[in-house]
Amino acid sequence: MLMSCNNQNGTKETVTPIKDSISVNVDIAADTTECESAEDTTYRETLNDIRFEGWTMKEWVDNEYIREVRRYIDAYNNGEISDPDLDKYKDYIQGKFVLADIQPFILGGVEIYIIFYDNPEKTFSSVVYSTVNEDTRTVTNYRCYGLKNENIDLGFSQEDILQFLKGRPDQRLW
């Protein structure tokens, strides 16, 4: 499942995972401030269309959404913020992580799955939202809405992560 996606408006991509037995199809999700009726088939640009316009694999694996997750974890580990849901995982979320998956979130922003290198038996997820100025088409104000243990053991070892990183120079430990 260690992978990233490269989506364009409404497209689907099958991503090659770290282990051959897993493949993932990723759909671009959308947030919008307007509702469409069944009769209205006119396409309305969503905020996610603006957020991810022109993104390539390079942007999907290195972006402010991932950096915001890193800032959140660092702030938690440094005692700058509290997150009672993470207290029981404090020992697990030390050190660097690898991106397992990132995809547009249906309510806007992204949903990110990460695996910590020192504790690869647990998978964590986070939703990171951003503000979009529709007039200037700028994206700012990234906010991480916590970190959640997904209770998923993908069976990855530190060696699996290192092998993945060797084969994917665009990926790194965060």
mmCIF file of the C-alpha atoms, coordinates in Angstrom:
data_MODEL
# 
_entry.id   MODEL 
# 
loop_
_atom_site.group_PDB 
_atom_site.id 
_atom_site.type_symbol 
_atom_site.label_atom_id 
_atom_site.label_alt_id 
_atom_site.label_comp_id 
_atom_site.label_asym_id 
_atom_site.label_entity_id 
_atom_site.label_seq_id 
_atom_site.pdbx_PDB_ins_code 
_atom_site.Cartn_x 
_atom_site.Cartn_y 
_atom_site.Cartn_z 
_atom_site.occupancy 
_atom_site.B_iso_or_equiv 
_atom_site.pdbx_formal_charge 
_atom_site.auth_seq_id 
_atom_site.auth_comp_id 
_atom_site.auth_asym_id 
_atom_site.auth_atom_id 
_atom_site.pdbx_PDB_model_num 
ATOM 1   C CA . MET A 1 1   ? 0.000   0.000  0.000   1.00 0.00 ? 1   MET A CA 1 
ATOM 2   C CA . LEU A 1 2   ? 2.946   2.376  0.242   1.00 0.00 ? 2   LEU A CA 1 
ATOM 3   C CA . MET A 1 3   ? 2.136   4.650  -2.624  1.00 0.00 ? 3   MET A CA 1 
ATOM 4   C CA . SER A 1 4   ? 0.916   8.005  -3.744  1.00 0.00 ? 4   SER A CA 1 
ATOM 5   C CA . CYS A 1 5   ? -1.581  9.106  -6.297  1.00 0.00 ? 5   CYS A CA 1 
ATOM 6   C CA . ASN A 1 6   ? -1.587  11.460 -9.222  1.00 0.00 ? 6   ASN A CA 1 
ATOM 7   C CA . ASN A 1 7   ? -5.129  12.486 -9.976  1.00 0.00 ? 7   ASN A CA 1 
ATOM 8   C CA . GLN A 1 8   ? -6.570  14.826 -12.515 1.00 0.00 ? 8   GLN A CA 1 
ATOM 9   C CA . ASN A 1 9   ? -10.169 15.995 -12.416 1.00 0.00 ? 9   ASN A CA 1 
ATOM 10  C CA . GLY A 1 10  ? -12.331 12.915 -12.134 1.00 0.00 ? 10  GLY A CA 1 
ATOM 11  C CA . THR A 1 11  ? -9.697  10.462 -13.296 1.00 0.00 ? 11  THR A CA 1 
ATOM 12  C CA . LYS A 1 12  ? -8.829  7.130  -11.754 1.00 0.00 ? 12  LYS A CA 1 
ATOM 13  C CA . GLU A 1 13  ? -5.378  5.650  -11.433 1.00 0.00 ? 13  GLU A CA 1 
ATOM 14  C CA . THR A 1 14  ? -4.230  2.259  -10.272 1.00 0.00 ? 14  THR A CA 1 
ATOM 15  C CA . VAL A 1 15  ? -1.125  2.725  -8.184  1.00 0.00 ? 15  VAL A CA 1 
ATOM 16  C CA . THR A 1 16  ? 1.673   0.190  -7.944  1.00 0.00 ? 16  THR A CA 1 
ATOM 17  C CA . PRO A 1 17  ? 2.131   -0.669 -4.282  1.00 0.00 ? 17  PRO A CA 1 
ATOM 18  C CA . ILE A 1 18  ? 5.134   -1.841 -2.313  1.00 0.00 ? 18  ILE A CA 1 
ATOM 19  C CA . LYS A 1 19  ? 3.830   -5.411 -2.135  1.00 0.00 ? 19  LYS A CA 1 
ATOM 20  C CA . ASP A 1 20  ? 2.481   -7.040 -5.275  1.00 0.00 ? 20  ASP A CA 1 
ATOM 21  C CA . SER A 1 21  ? -0.596  -8.368 -3.502  1.00 0.00 ? 21  SER A CA 1 
ATOM 22  C CA . ILE A 1 22  ? -2.099  -4.946 -2.923  1.00 0.00 ? 22  ILE A CA 1 
ATOM 23  C CA . SER A 1 23  ? -3.343  -2.433 -5.480  1.00 0.00 ? 23  SER A CA 1 
ATOM 24  C CA . VAL A 1 24  ? -5.382  0.658  -4.893  1.00 0.00 ? 24  VAL A CA 1 
ATOM 25  C CA . ASN A 1 25  ? -7.663  2.647  -7.161  1.00 0.00 ? 25  ASN A CA 1 
ATOM 26  C CA . VAL A 1 26  ? -7.853  6.283  -6.239  1.00 0.00 ? 26  VAL A CA 1 
ATOM 27  C CA . ASP A 1 27  ? -10.672 8.630  -7.230  1.00 0.00 ? 27  ASP A CA 1 
ATOM 28  C CA . ILE A 1 28  ? -10.370 12.366 -6.974  1.00 0.00 ? 28  ILE A CA 1 
ATOM 29  C CA . ALA A 1 29  ? -12.813 13.680 -4.413  1.00 0.00 ? 29  ALA A CA 1 
ATOM 30  C CA . ALA A 1 30  ? -14.434 17.060 -4.414  1.00 0.00 ? 30  ALA A CA 1 
ATOM 31  C CA . ASP A 1 31  ? -15.749 19.642 -2.074  1.00 0.00 ? 31  ASP A CA 1 
ATOM 32  C CA . THR A 1 32  ? -18.141 22.265 -3.266  1.00 0.00 ? 32  THR A CA 1 
ATOM 33  C CA . THR A 1 33  ? -20.185 24.992 -1.722  1.00 0.00 ? 33  THR A CA 1 
ATOM 34  C CA . GLU A 1 34  ? -23.088 24.453 -4.109  1.00 0.00 ? 34  GLU A CA 1 
ATOM 35  C CA . CYS A 1 35  ? -25.424 21.507 -4.484  1.00 0.00 ? 35  CYS A CA 1 
ATOM 36  C CA . GLU A 1 36  ? -26.461 20.089 -7.816  1.00 0.00 ? 36  GLU A CA 1 
ATOM 37  C CA . SER A 1 37  ? -29.872 18.733 -8.605  1.00 0.00 ? 37  SER A CA 1 
ATOM 38  C CA . ALA A 1 38  ? -30.226 15.589 -10.668 1.00 0.00 ? 38  ALA A CA 1 
ATOM 39  C CA . GLU A 1 39  ? -31.349 17.733 -13.601 1.00 0.00 ? 39  GLU A CA 1 
ATOM 40  C CA . ASP A 1 40  ? -28.325 20.054 -13.402 1.00 0.00 ? 40  ASP A CA 1 
ATOM 41  C CA . THR A 1 41  ? -25.512 18.421 -15.325 1.00 0.00 ? 41  THR A CA 1 
ATOM 42  C CA . THR A 1 42  ? -23.405 21.568 -15.647 1.00 0.00 ? 42  THR A CA 1 
ATOM 43  C CA . TYR A 1 43  ? -19.961 20.965 -14.173 1.00 0.00 ? 43  TYR A CA 1 
ATOM 44  C CA . ARG A 1 44  ? -19.051 23.287 -11.306 1.00 0.00 ? 44  ARG A CA 1 
ATOM 45  C CA . GLU A 1 45  ? -15.431 23.638 -10.364 1.00 0.00 ? 45  GLU A CA 1 
ATOM 46  C CA . THR A 1 46  ? -14.759 22.464 -6.831  1.00 0.00 ? 46  THR A CA 1 
ATOM 47  C CA . LEU A 1 47  ? -12.273 23.770 -4.319  1.00 0.00 ? 47  LEU A CA 1 
ATOM 48  C CA . ASN A 1 48  ? -10.322 20.534 -4.731  1.00 0.00 ? 48  ASN A CA 1 
ATOM 49  C CA . ASP A 1 49  ? -10.118 21.258 -8.463  1.00 0.00 ? 49  ASP A CA 1 
ATOM 50  C CA . ILE A 1 50  ? -8.293  24.453 -7.527  1.00 0.00 ? 50  ILE A CA 1 
ATOM 51  C CA . ARG A 1 51  ? -6.223  22.833 -4.775  1.00 0.00 ? 51  ARG A CA 1 
ATOM 52  C CA . PHE A 1 52  ? -4.827  20.082 -6.987  1.00 0.00 ? 52  PHE A CA 1 
ATOM 53  C CA . GLU A 1 53  ? -4.890  21.694 -10.410 1.00 0.00 ? 53  GLU A CA 1 
ATOM 54  C CA . GLY A 1 54  ? -1.942  20.493 -12.446 1.00 0.00 ? 54  GLY A CA 1 
ATOM 55  C CA . TRP A 1 55  ? -0.497  18.300 -9.708  1.00 0.00 ? 55  TRP A CA 1 
ATOM 56  C CA . THR A 1 56  ? 1.886   15.594 -10.845 1.00 0.00 ? 56  THR A CA 1 
ATOM 57  C CA . MET A 1 57  ? 3.351   12.731 -8.818  1.00 0.00 ? 57  MET A CA 1 
ATOM 58  C CA . LYS A 1 58  ? 5.994   15.167 -7.574  1.00 0.00 ? 58  LYS A CA 1 
ATOM 59  C CA . GLU A 1 59  ? 3.365   17.352 -5.890  1.00 0.00 ? 59  GLU A CA 1 
ATOM 60  C CA . TRP A 1 60  ? 1.433   14.387 -4.505  1.00 0.00 ? 60  TRP A CA 1 
ATOM 61  C CA . VAL A 1 61  ? 4.472   13.063 -2.629  1.00 0.00 ? 61  VAL A CA 1 
ATOM 62  C CA . ASP A 1 62  ? 5.885   16.406 -1.450  1.00 0.00 ? 62  ASP A CA 1 
ATOM 63  C CA . ASN A 1 63  ? 3.410   19.091 -0.416  1.00 0.00 ? 63  ASN A CA 1 
ATOM 64  C CA . GLU A 1 64  ? 2.217   21.340 2.390   1.00 0.00 ? 64  GLU A CA 1 
ATOM 65  C CA . TYR A 1 65  ? -0.441  18.848 3.466   1.00 0.00 ? 65  TYR A CA 1 
ATOM 66  C CA . ILE A 1 66  ? 2.231   16.292 4.372   1.00 0.00 ? 66  ILE A CA 1 
ATOM 67  C CA . ARG A 1 67  ? 4.345   19.010 6.003   1.00 0.00 ? 67  ARG A CA 1 
ATOM 68  C CA . GLU A 1 68  ? 1.337   20.020 8.112   1.00 0.00 ? 68  GLU A CA 1 
ATOM 69  C CA . VAL A 1 69  ? 1.020   16.441 9.407   1.00 0.00 ? 69  VAL A CA 1 
ATOM 70  C CA . ARG A 1 70  ? 4.747   16.526 10.293  1.00 0.00 ? 70  ARG A CA 1 
ATOM 71  C CA . ARG A 1 71  ? 4.260   19.874 12.095  1.00 0.00 ? 71  ARG A CA 1 
ATOM 72  C CA . TYR A 1 72  ? 1.273   18.455 14.000  1.00 0.00 ? 72  TYR A CA 1 
ATOM 73  C CA . ILE A 1 73  ? 3.203   15.380 15.139  1.00 0.00 ? 73  ILE A CA 1 
ATOM 74  C CA . ASP A 1 74  ? 6.212   17.486 16.143  1.00 0.00 ? 74  ASP A CA 1 
ATOM 75  C CA . ALA A 1 75  ? 4.005   19.914 18.074  1.00 0.00 ? 75  ALA A CA 1 
ATOM 76  C CA . TYR A 1 76  ? 2.356   17.004 19.890  1.00 0.00 ? 76  TYR A CA 1 
ATOM 77  C CA . ASN A 1 77  ? 5.672   15.310 20.682  1.00 0.00 ? 77  ASN A CA 1 
ATOM 78  C CA . ASN A 1 78  ? 7.108   18.623 21.936  1.00 0.00 ? 78  ASN A CA 1 
ATOM 79  C CA . GLY A 1 79  ? 4.133   19.217 24.251  1.00 0.00 ? 79  GLY A CA 1 
ATOM 80  C CA . GLU A 1 80  ? 2.979   22.289 22.303  1.00 0.00 ? 80  GLU A CA 1 
ATOM 81  C CA . ILE A 1 81  ? -0.466  20.803 21.650  1.00 0.00 ? 81  ILE A CA 1 
ATOM 82  C CA . SER A 1 82  ? -2.470  18.090 23.342  1.00 0.00 ? 82  SER A CA 1 
ATOM 83  C CA . ASP A 1 83  ? -4.320  15.272 21.664  1.00 0.00 ? 83  ASP A CA 1 
ATOM 84  C CA . PRO A 1 84  ? -5.767  12.800 24.183  1.00 0.00 ? 84  PRO A CA 1 
ATOM 85  C CA . ASP A 1 85  ? -6.462  10.324 21.363  1.00 0.00 ? 85  ASP A CA 1 
ATOM 86  C CA . LEU A 1 86  ? -2.712  10.110 20.694  1.00 0.00 ? 86  LEU A CA 1 
ATOM 87  C CA . ASP A 1 87  ? -1.548  9.737  24.284  1.00 0.00 ? 87  ASP A CA 1 
ATOM 88  C CA . LYS A 1 88  ? -1.616  5.942  24.168  1.00 0.00 ? 88  LYS A CA 1 
ATOM 89  C CA . TYR A 1 89  ? 0.456   6.029  20.935  1.00 0.00 ? 89  TYR A CA 1 
ATOM 90  C CA . LYS A 1 90  ? 3.070   8.545  22.053  1.00 0.00 ? 90  LYS A CA 1 
ATOM 91  C CA . ASP A 1 91  ? 5.821   5.918  21.876  1.00 0.00 ? 91  ASP A CA 1 
ATOM 92  C CA . TYR A 1 92  ? 4.738   4.889  18.367  1.00 0.00 ? 92  TYR A CA 1 
ATOM 93  C CA . ILE A 1 93  ? 4.749   8.314  16.763  1.00 0.00 ? 93  ILE A CA 1 
ATOM 94  C CA . GLN A 1 94  ? 8.307   9.322  17.508  1.00 0.00 ? 94  GLN A CA 1 
ATOM 95  C CA . GLY A 1 95  ? 10.665  9.580  14.583  1.00 0.00 ? 95  GLY A CA 1 
ATOM 96  C CA . LYS A 1 96  ? 10.085  9.735  10.870  1.00 0.00 ? 96  LYS A CA 1 
ATOM 97  C CA . PHE A 1 97  ? 7.237   8.388  8.794   1.00 0.00 ? 97  PHE A CA 1 
ATOM 98  C CA . VAL A 1 98  ? 6.702   7.323  5.212   1.00 0.00 ? 98  VAL A CA 1 
ATOM 99  C CA . LEU A 1 99  ? 3.706   8.286  3.130   1.00 0.00 ? 99  LEU A CA 1 
ATOM 100 C CA . ALA A 1 100 ? 1.495   5.235  2.604   1.00 0.00 ? 100 ALA A CA 1 
ATOM 101 C CA . ASP A 1 101 ? -1.336  6.974  0.750   1.00 0.00 ? 101 ASP A CA 1 
ATOM 102 C CA . ILE A 1 102 ? -2.618  10.439 -0.005  1.00 0.00 ? 102 ILE A CA 1 
ATOM 103 C CA . GLN A 1 103 ? -5.814  11.321 -1.758  1.00 0.00 ? 103 GLN A CA 1 
ATOM 104 C CA . PRO A 1 104 ? -8.264  14.177 -2.023  1.00 0.00 ? 104 PRO A CA 1 
ATOM 105 C CA . PHE A 1 105 ? -10.776 14.089 0.805   1.00 0.00 ? 105 PHE A CA 1 
ATOM 106 C CA . ILE A 1 106 ? -14.436 14.210 -0.140  1.00 0.00 ? 106 ILE A CA 1 
ATOM 107 C CA . LEU A 1 107 ? -15.032 17.215 2.141   1.00 0.00 ? 107 LEU A CA 1 
ATOM 108 C CA . GLY A 1 108 ? -11.967 19.039 0.829   1.00 0.00 ? 108 GLY A CA 1 
ATOM 109 C CA . GLY A 1 109 ? -8.248  18.868 1.417   1.00 0.00 ? 109 GLY A CA 1 
ATOM 110 C CA . VAL A 1 110 ? -6.560  15.484 1.687   1.00 0.00 ? 110 VAL A CA 1 
ATOM 111 C CA . GLU A 1 111 ? -6.666  12.284 3.637   1.00 0.00 ? 111 GLU A CA 1 
ATOM 112 C CA . ILE A 1 112 ? -3.193  10.978 4.373   1.00 0.00 ? 112 ILE A CA 1 
ATOM 113 C CA . TYR A 1 113 ? -2.073  7.559  5.598   1.00 0.00 ? 113 TYR A CA 1 
ATOM 114 C CA . ILE A 1 114 ? 1.375   7.224  7.136   1.00 0.00 ? 114 ILE A CA 1 
ATOM 115 C CA . ILE A 1 115 ? 3.548   4.519  8.639   1.00 0.00 ? 115 ILE A CA 1 
ATOM 116 C CA . PHE A 1 116 ? 6.253   5.328  11.155  1.00 0.00 ? 116 PHE A CA 1 
ATOM 117 C CA . TYR A 1 117 ? 9.587   3.806  10.204  1.00 0.00 ? 117 TYR A CA 1 
ATOM 118 C CA . ASP A 1 118 ? 10.422  2.745  13.770  1.00 0.00 ? 118 ASP A CA 1 
ATOM 119 C CA . ASN A 1 119 ? 6.959   1.209  14.296  1.00 0.00 ? 119 ASN A CA 1 
ATOM 120 C CA . PRO A 1 120 ? 5.707   -0.008 10.911  1.00 0.00 ? 120 PRO A CA 1 
ATOM 121 C CA . GLU A 1 121 ? 3.075   -2.295 12.425  1.00 0.00 ? 121 GLU A CA 1 
ATOM 122 C CA . LYS A 1 122 ? 0.633   0.588  12.875  1.00 0.00 ? 122 LYS A CA 1 
ATOM 123 C CA . THR A 1 123 ? -0.944  2.753  10.193  1.00 0.00 ? 123 THR A CA 1 
ATOM 124 C CA . PHE A 1 124 ? -2.135  6.257  11.042  1.00 0.00 ? 124 PHE A CA 1 
ATOM 125 C CA . SER A 1 125 ? -4.375  8.609  9.099   1.00 0.00 ? 125 SER A CA 1 
ATOM 126 C CA . SER A 1 126 ? -5.058  12.289 9.117   1.00 0.00 ? 126 SER A CA 1 
ATOM 127 C CA . VAL A 1 127 ? -7.276  14.756 7.320   1.00 0.00 ? 127 VAL A CA 1 
ATOM 128 C CA . VAL A 1 128 ? -5.628  18.035 6.397   1.00 0.00 ? 128 VAL A CA 1 
ATOM 129 C CA . TYR A 1 129 ? -7.733  20.906 5.148   1.00 0.00 ? 129 TYR A CA 1 
ATOM 130 C CA . SER A 1 130 ? -6.710  24.159 3.504   1.00 0.00 ? 130 SER A CA 1 
ATOM 131 C CA . THR A 1 131 ? -8.339  27.457 2.655   1.00 0.00 ? 131 THR A CA 1 
ATOM 132 C CA . VAL A 1 132 ? -8.854  28.279 -1.027  1.00 0.00 ? 132 VAL A CA 1 
ATOM 133 C CA . ASN A 1 133 ? -9.225  31.812 -2.357  1.00 0.00 ? 133 ASN A CA 1 
ATOM 134 C CA . GLU A 1 134 ? -11.343 31.235 -5.453  1.00 0.00 ? 134 GLU A CA 1 
ATOM 135 C CA . ASP A 1 135 ? -10.565 34.667 -6.902  1.00 0.00 ? 135 ASP A CA 1 
ATOM 136 C CA . THR A 1 136 ? -6.770  34.386 -6.710  1.00 0.00 ? 136 THR A CA 1 
ATOM 137 C CA . ARG A 1 137 ? -6.757  30.561 -6.834  1.00 0.00 ? 137 ARG A CA 1 
ATOM 138 C CA . THR A 1 138 ? -4.345  30.446 -3.907  1.00 0.00 ? 138 THR A CA 1 
ATOM 139 C CA . VAL A 1 139 ? -4.251  27.763 -1.249  1.00 0.00 ? 139 VAL A CA 1 
ATOM 140 C CA . THR A 1 140 ? -3.265  28.715 2.303   1.00 0.00 ? 140 THR A CA 1 
ATOM 141 C CA . ASN A 1 141 ? -3.897  27.998 5.973   1.00 0.00 ? 141 ASN A CA 1 
ATOM 142 C CA . TYR A 1 142 ? -3.292  24.247 6.176   1.00 0.00 ? 142 TYR A CA 1 
ATOM 143 C CA . ARG A 1 143 ? -4.853  22.574 9.239   1.00 0.00 ? 143 ARG A CA 1 
ATOM 144 C CA . CYS A 1 144 ? -4.296  19.039 10.446  1.00 0.00 ? 144 CYS A CA 1 
ATOM 145 C CA . TYR A 1 145 ? -7.338  17.539 12.143  1.00 0.00 ? 145 TYR A CA 1 
ATOM 146 C CA . GLY A 1 146 ? -5.526  15.066 14.361  1.00 0.00 ? 146 GLY A CA 1 
ATOM 147 C CA . LEU A 1 147 ? -3.893  11.732 13.825  1.00 0.00 ? 147 LEU A CA 1 
ATOM 148 C CA . LYS A 1 148 ? -5.792  8.471  14.145  1.00 0.00 ? 148 LYS A CA 1 
ATOM 149 C CA . ASN A 1 149 ? -4.564  4.909  14.536  1.00 0.00 ? 149 ASN A CA 1 
ATOM 150 C CA . GLU A 1 150 ? -6.346  2.912  11.861  1.00 0.00 ? 150 GLU A CA 1 
ATOM 151 C CA . ASN A 1 151 ? -5.778  -0.461 13.585  1.00 0.00 ? 151 ASN A CA 1 
ATOM 152 C CA . ILE A 1 152 ? -4.373  -1.778 10.329  1.00 0.00 ? 152 ILE A CA 1 
ATOM 153 C CA . ASP A 1 153 ? -1.174  -3.791 10.240  1.00 0.00 ? 153 ASP A CA 1 
ATOM 154 C CA . LEU A 1 154 ? -0.107  -3.906 6.606   1.00 0.00 ? 154 LEU A CA 1 
ATOM 155 C CA . GLY A 1 155 ? 2.658   -6.334 7.428   1.00 0.00 ? 155 GLY A CA 1 
ATOM 156 C CA . PHE A 1 156 ? 5.448   -3.964 6.440   1.00 0.00 ? 156 PHE A CA 1 
ATOM 157 C CA . SER A 1 157 ? 8.844   -4.140 8.044   1.00 0.00 ? 157 SER A CA 1 
ATOM 158 C CA . GLN A 1 158 ? 11.544  -1.505 8.183   1.00 0.00 ? 158 GLN A CA 1 
ATOM 159 C CA . GLU A 1 159 ? 13.289  -3.439 5.392   1.00 0.00 ? 159 GLU A CA 1 
ATOM 160 C CA . ASP A 1 160 ? 10.139  -3.227 3.241   1.00 0.00 ? 160 ASP A CA 1 
ATOM 161 C CA . ILE A 1 161 ? 10.077  0.523  3.740   1.00 0.00 ? 161 ILE A CA 1 
ATOM 162 C CA . LEU A 1 162 ? 13.761  0.864  2.828   1.00 0.00 ? 162 LEU A CA 1 
ATOM 163 C CA . GLN A 1 163 ? 13.253  -1.262 -0.305  1.00 0.00 ? 163 GLN A CA 1 
ATOM 164 C CA . PHE A 1 164 ? 10.300  0.899  -1.294  1.00 0.00 ? 164 PHE A CA 1 
ATOM 165 C CA . LEU A 1 165 ? 12.308  4.084  -0.814  1.00 0.00 ? 165 LEU A CA 1 
ATOM 166 C CA . LYS A 1 166 ? 15.192  2.687  -2.882  1.00 0.00 ? 166 LYS A CA 1 
ATOM 167 C CA . GLY A 1 167 ? 12.874  2.085  -5.796  1.00 0.00 ? 167 GLY A CA 1 
ATOM 168 C CA . ARG A 1 168 ? 11.117  5.428  -5.464  1.00 0.00 ? 168 ARG A CA 1 
ATOM 169 C CA . PRO A 1 169 ? 13.576  8.324  -5.284  1.00 0.00 ? 169 PRO A CA 1 
ATOM 170 C CA . ASP A 1 170 ? 10.608  10.746 -5.270  1.00 0.00 ? 170 ASP A CA 1 
ATOM 171 C CA . GLN A 1 171 ? 9.572   9.349  -1.867  1.00 0.00 ? 171 GLN A CA 1 
ATOM 172 C CA . ARG A 1 172 ? 11.315  9.967  1.446   1.00 0.00 ? 172 ARG A CA 1 
ATOM 173 C CA . LEU A 1 173 ? 11.035  9.669  5.175   1.00 0.00 ? 173 LEU A CA 1 
ATOM 174 C CA . TRP A 1 174 ? 9.387   12.709 6.749   1.00 0.00 ? 174 TRP A CA 1 
# 
